[in-house]
Amino acid sequence: MRIRIDGSDLPGRRAGAEADGLRLGNVHVGVQRKAEVVERVPADAATATWCFEVSSREIDGLLDVGGPWVHGRPGARFLYLSWGAVTGDGFAMFRRAKLMFTDIPTELLRAAHEGNGTLVGRVGLTDAAGGPLSARVRPPGVDWTVE
């Protein structure tokens, strides 16, 4: 199953002390593959897009997803968008946003599973306080479609 996450409204593009701190701290956001955060994008980028594939299969009439991008146990699978400071020798994660597969309408998940398009999640990456989006992100905070 193909997945694309389109991020917009990154917090480092805004004015104010929080945005300044993110830029000065070289904060990036990326998608988490197993324990590694990859395809990192600066917090002040105009947009962020991540594309990857997950495995999908039917188990007792229900769809289950897996692979290195997918976290959690069956029935509670999710993707992580992880925030951290990029340093000379690594990435110091400090916050994560969780996109749950159970929040995706069944008909969209099934259409992507059957190869009828790419599952696309559109998400604004700034929280209500002006910082990096974190915790569980539920619709309407993330809008899912198949394209």
C-alpha positions as CSV (number, residue, x, y, z in Angstrom):
1,M,0.0,0.0,0.0
2,R,1.4,3.4,-1.0
3,I,1.2,6.2,1.5
4,R,1.9,9.9,1.2
5,I,1.9,12.4,4.1
6,D,1.6,16.0,3.1
7,G,2.6,18.4,5.9
8,S,1.9,22.1,5.8
9,D,1.9,25.0,8.2
10,L,5.3,24.1,9.8
11,P,5.8,25.9,13.1
12,G,9.2,27.4,12.2
13,R,7.6,29.6,9.5
14,R,5.6,31.6,12.0
15,A,6.7,34.7,13.8
16,G,7.6,34.7,17.5
17,A,9.9,33.2,20.1
18,E,8.8,29.6,19.6
19,A,9.5,29.7,15.9
20,D,12.8,31.5,16.5
21,G,13.8,28.7,19.0
22,L,12.9,26.0,16.5
23,R,15.0,27.6,13.8
24,L,18.0,28.3,16.1
25,G,17.8,24.8,17.5
26,N,18.0,23.3,13.9
27,V,14.7,21.5,14.6
28,H,13.5,19.1,11.9
29,V,10.5,16.7,11.5
30,G,10.7,13.3,9.8
31,V,8.9,10.1,9.5
32,Q,10.0,7.3,11.8
33,R,11.2,4.0,10.2
34,K,11.7,1.5,13.1
35,A,13.8,3.6,15.6
36,E,15.3,5.9,13.0
37,V,13.8,9.3,11.9
38,V,14.3,9.7,8.2
39,E,13.5,12.1,5.4
40,R,13.9,15.0,7.9
41,V,12.6,18.4,6.9
42,P,13.5,21.7,8.7
43,A,10.8,23.2,10.9
44,D,10.7,26.3,8.8
45,A,10.2,24.6,5.4
46,A,7.2,25.6,3.3
47,T,5.9,22.1,3.2
48,A,6.9,18.5,4.0
49,T,6.1,15.4,2.0
50,W,6.9,11.8,2.9
51,C,6.2,8.8,0.6
52,F,6.6,5.2,1.5
53,E,5.0,1.8,1.2
54,V,3.6,-0.4,3.9
55,S,2.5,-4.0,3.7
56,S,-1.3,-4.7,4.0
57,R,-3.2,-7.9,4.4
58,E,-6.5,-9.2,5.4
59,I,-6.9,-11.1,8.7
60,D,-10.3,-12.5,9.5
61,G,-12.0,-9.9,7.2
62,L,-10.0,-7.0,8.7
63,L,-7.1,-5.1,7.2
64,D,-3.8,-5.1,9.0
65,V,-0.7,-3.1,8.0
66,G,2.9,-3.6,8.8
67,G,6.5,-3.0,7.9
68,P,9.2,-0.7,9.1
69,W,7.1,2.5,9.0
70,V,4.3,1.0,11.1
71,H,4.3,1.0,14.9
72,G,1.9,-0.5,17.5
73,R,0.1,-3.8,17.9
74,P,-2.6,-5.2,15.7
75,G,-5.8,-3.1,15.9
76,A,-3.8,-0.1,17.1
77,R,-1.3,0.5,14.3
78,F,0.1,4.0,13.6
79,L,2.7,6.1,11.9
80,Y,5.1,8.5,13.7
81,L,6.1,12.0,12.6
82,S,9.0,12.8,14.9
83,W,10.5,16.2,15.9
84,G,14.1,16.7,17.0
85,A,17.2,18.8,16.8
86,V,19.7,18.0,14.2
87,T,23.2,18.1,15.6
88,G,26.7,17.4,14.2
89,D,26.5,13.8,15.3
90,G,22.8,12.9,15.3
91,F,19.2,13.7,15.9
92,A,17.8,14.4,19.4
93,M,14.1,13.6,19.2
94,F,11.9,15.5,21.6
95,R,8.3,15.2,20.4
96,R,6.2,12.9,18.1
97,A,2.9,13.1,16.3
98,K,0.9,9.8,16.0
99,L,-1.3,9.1,12.9
100,M,-3.5,6.2,13.7
101,F,-4.7,3.7,11.0
102,T,-7.9,3.3,13.0
103,D,-8.7,6.9,12.3
104,I,-8.7,6.3,8.5
105,P,-12.1,5.6,7.1
106,T,-12.4,1.9,6.2
107,E,-13.3,2.5,2.6
108,L,-10.2,4.6,2.0
109,L,-7.9,2.1,3.7
110,R,-9.5,-0.8,1.6
111,A,-9.2,1.2,-1.6
112,A,-5.5,1.8,-1.0
113,H,-5.0,-1.9,0.0
114,E,-6.6,-2.9,-3.3
115,G,-4.3,-0.7,-5.3
116,N,-6.8,1.9,-6.3
117,G,-4.5,4.8,-5.5
118,T,-2.2,6.2,-2.9
119,L,-3.5,6.8,0.7
120,V,-2.8,10.5,1.4
121,G,-2.9,12.2,4.7
122,R,-2.8,16.0,4.9
123,V,-1.8,17.4,8.2
124,G,-0.9,20.9,9.5
125,L,2.2,20.5,11.6
126,T,1.7,23.4,14.1
127,D,-0.3,22.8,17.3
128,A,-2.8,25.3,18.9
129,A,0.0,26.9,20.9
130,G,2.2,27.5,17.9
131,G,4.7,24.6,18.5
132,P,5.4,21.3,16.8
133,L,2.3,19.1,16.4
134,S,2.4,16.2,18.8
135,A,0.4,13.4,20.4
136,R,-2.4,11.6,18.6
137,V,-3.6,13.5,15.6
138,R,-7.3,12.8,14.8
139,P,-9.5,14.1,12.0
140,P,-10.0,16.9,11.2
141,G,-6.4,17.5,12.3
142,V,-5.4,15.0,9.6
143,D,-7.5,14.6,6.4
144,W,-7.3,11.2,4.6
145,T,-8.0,10.6,0.9
146,V,-7.1,8.2,-1.8
147,E,-5.6,9.7,-5.0
